[in-house]
Amino acid sequence: MRKLFMGTGEIALPSFRMMAEEGDLAGLVTQPDRPVGRSAKPCPPRIKKVAAGFGIPVVQPEKVRVGEGFAEVAALEPDLIVVMAYGQILPRALLEMPRYGCINVHASLLPRHRGASCIQAAIEAGDPETGISIIYMKEDLDTGDVITRQAVPLHPDDTGGTVHDRLAELAPVVLKECLDGIAGGEVSRNPQDDSLATYAPKLHRGDGEVDWNQSARFLERRIRAHDPWPGSFTSFNDGRGRVRRLKIFPGGRLLEDAPNGSPGELISVSSSGIAVACGKGGIRFSEVQMEGGNRLPVPEFIKGNSLTAGDRFFSLASAPE
């Protein structure tokens, strides 16, 4: 069986490496090299470098849906296409091309958290577990029949980064079993219950801005979910007429019985952390980073900054006049 892997994101690397070691890979389809850093020098996806080490052909169409991009994929003549974190929508003609179909390895327990930010959504929602789902692909996003799912628990200190890495290592184990089943004709198709579906859209940098009107319990989960991407940040007035941005890191302590304060108001600033009032309750942070500066524990940070109780954190959209 000639298999084709389509993937770009870091989470796909262990699964691709497993398939490369198993053999029968007709090729890798990944995103084009993109400019990175201040030099804007085109940089290949890491998965492309792994493929080169195995001598696996690589194609990088700008658009896989049409013209030359579609033809490049078709020329590889796959019997089965495996997709994980690829980054483009596949057209129907491509989904119907391989005789064994196209399968997608997705980092949630579908139908919950369809979409690109499924890992972050599971943490933010306070789900007790997440996992890996493998589905037959349809044109609609993450709606295909489920072949298999495997769950893992979510822990109280999990971040987007820790769950990403755990699921990246689980995926090839689940995928290997699935591929063996497809080869032996021993896989099932279980339609998803669309009434249970939730959607997790792609995150952007601006999604990391903290809305202090939310409850402290929700914000504690959201800050963990958004670490390392897109991160969590807020703004404050430094007392010199300048609005400064401050990055906040996971590890905040919930203050369920925090004194009353307007959302974003600093309850206290001390060596034990910066305590901030939220829409409900409060939260104390122990590590922060000023824009352009280093990540610091709060005792070090407050030596060079004049934050005091009664000051206020805010989003740029609600900046005080």
N, C-alpha and C positions, 0 to 999 in steps of 0.2 A: 504494500500500500504506500503510494507516494503522498507524504504529508507536507503541508505548507504551514509555516508559522507566521502569523501577522501580529506584531507587537512592537511597542516602543518604550513604555514606561519601565522603571526599575523593578516594579513588582513582577514583571513578566520574565525576568532573567532566570530564576531557578527553573521555571517550567521549560523555557527554551533550551537551557543547558541539558536538562533531562532528556528532551527529545533529540537533541544533537548527539548525545551519547548513545541513545538507542539506535540511531541510524534511520535510514529511509526518509530523510528530510530533503524535499525537493528544493527548498530555499527559504529565505527569510524576506518578508515584506515589512519594511519599517518606514518611519517618516524621514523626509529629506534632512540632510545636515542643516543645522540652524545656527545663526550668529549667537555667540555667547560672550558675555563680559564686555568690558569697555573697548576692547579691540574689535569687537563685532566679527571676529574670525569664525567662519563656519566650523561647527563642531559636530562630529557624528554621534548618534545615539550610542550609548555604551553597548547595547545589544548587537550593534553592527560589528563592533570590535570582537565580541565573543564569537560571532559567526565566522569572522575571518580566521580565527584560531582553529576552527573546525573545518575550514575550507568549504563552507556552505555559501552558495550563491546568494547575493543580496540585491534586491531591487527597492528603489525609494521613490515611488511616484508621488508627484505633488498632489495629484487627485486620482484616486483609484477608481472613481466612478465612471470616468469617461476616457475616450480616446486612447492615447499612447499608454497611460497608466493602467487602464484595464487590460490592454493587450499584453503588457509586460507580465502581469499576473497570470493571464490565461496561458501564456507561452510556457509556464512552468508545469502545466498539466497535472494539477494536484488531484488526488482521489479524496482527500480530506483536508479541510482548512481548519486550523486551530487559531483562535483570536484571543488575545489578552492585552488589554491596555494599548490598543493600536492607535486610536486617536482620529479615525475617520469612519464615516458611515459607509457600510458596504451596500452596493446596489443589488437589486433582486437577481440580475443576470449573474453576478458573482456568487451569490448565495446558492444559486441553483446549478452552478458549474460542476463541483465535485460530486461524484456518484455517492459518496458517503456523507455529503452535506458539509455544513460549516458549524462548528461548535464554539461557544464562547465561555471562557473561564472568568467568572465574575466574583468580586470580593464582597459579597453579602449573601444573606439567606433569602434569595428571591422567593416571592415577589416584593419583599421588603427592601427598600432602598435601591430602586433602579436608578441608573445614572452614574455620573463620573465621580461624585464625592461620597460614595457609599460608605467608606470606612469612617469618615468624619461624621456622617449622619448617624451612624449606629452609636457612636460615643456620645454625641450631642443629645440624642434622644434618651439616653440612659438605658439602652437595651441591655439585657443580661448576657446576650451572646451575639456573635456574628459568625461568619464562616465563608466557605467557598461553595459556589453553585456552578455547575456546568450545564449549559443549555444548548439546544439546537437553535440556531439563529433565525430570526425573522426580520423583516424590514423595520418593524417597530422596535424601539429601543428596549432591550432586555426583557422582551415579552415571550420568548420562545419556550417550548416545552422543556421541562427540567429533566435531565438525565440522572443527576445525582447531586446531593448536597452533603456537606460535612460541617458541623458547628464547632465553634471554640468559645469558651467563656470570655467575657470582657471583665477586666479587673478595675478596681476603683482608681488606680493610678495610671491606667493605660492612656497613651497619647496616640494621635494619628500616626506617629512614627513607629511606635512599638507594635501597634496592630498591623500596620503595613508590612513590617518585617516578619511578623508571625504568620500572616496569611501568605506572604510570598514563599515561605518555606513549606506551608501546608499544600499549596496549589499543585506542585508536581506530583505529590503522593496521590491526591485525588485524581489528577489528570491521567496518571499512568494506569490506574485501575480502570478509568473510563475508556482509554484508548484500547486496552486489552479487551474490554467488553465489546467495543465497536468491531474490532477485528474478528471476534468470535460470534458476532451477531447476538449478543446477550445483554443489550441495554434496553431500558424502558423509556417511554416518553410520557411525562406527567404534566398536563396542562397547568399553567399558573392560574390562581384565583385572582383575577384582576381587581376584585373588590378589596383585597388586602394589600394592594400595591401602594407604595410611597415613592416619591421621586426626589433624588438628590442631585441637583444640577451642578455643573462645573463651578468650582470656586475661583474667585478672582482676588487680587491682593486687597482690594477695598473691603472684602467680606471679613477681614480680620479686625475691623474697627469695633471696639466694644460699645455696646448700647447698655448703659448703666441702669436703664429703666427695667431691664430684665431682672429676674430673681437671681440671687447669689448662687443658688443651687444650679440653675441652668447655666450661668456664666462660668462656673467652675468646670462644668462638663465641656462647654464650648471652647474654652481656652485650651483644655487638654486635646480636644478634637483637632484644633487648628495648629497644633505643634507637630512638625515644624512648618507646615504650610497651611494657610498663608500667614501664620503667626497671629498674635493678638496685640493691638496697640490702642492707645488713647492719647488725648491731647490735654495740655494744661498751659496756663499762663505763667511764665517764669518770674513775674513781678517786675520785669523790665520792658513790658509791652510786647514781648515776643511769645508767640504760640509755639510750643515745643511738642514733639511727638515722643511718647514713651512706650517701649515694648514691654509686655508683661508675659511672664513665663508660668508654666504649670507648677502646681505645688501649693496653690493658695489654700488657706484654711477658711472654712465656712464659719461665719459668725451669726448663728441663727437668732441670738438675742442681742444683736447689735443695737446701740442707741439709735433713736430716730434721726434721720438725716435725709436731705433730698438726694435723689439718685446721682452718683458721681461725687458727692461731698466726702472729703477726707475726714474720717472719724478720728484717726490718730496716726501720727508718724513717729516711729521710735525704732530702736534697735531690733525690735521683734517683728517689724514689717510695716507696710503701709496698709491701713484698714480703710476700706471704701464702702460707703452705703450704696446699696442697690435698690431696685424696685421693691424687693422683699429681702430682708436680711442684709448681711454685709459679707465681705470677703477680705482676707488679709494676704498680701503678697510678700514674698521674701526675696525675690530676684527681679530686677528690672534692667532695662538698657535704653539709654538716651540715644536718639537718632545720631549716628555718626560716632557713637561711643562704644564702650565695652559692656558686656554683660556683668552686672555687679550685684552682690548681696546688698540689701537695703541699707545696712549700717554703713557700708562704704559709699553708697550712692548719696545718702543724705548729708555727708560731710561737705560735698561741693554743691548742694542744691538747697534752696530755701523753702521747700514744701513744708507746710504746717497744717495742723488740724483746722478745718474750716475752708481750706482751699478746695478747688473742684476740678475733677477730671471731666472731660466732655468729648463728644464726637465733633468733628469739624462741621457737620451739618447743623449742630445745635450750639455752635460756638457763641459765647457771650459777646455782646456788642461793646 
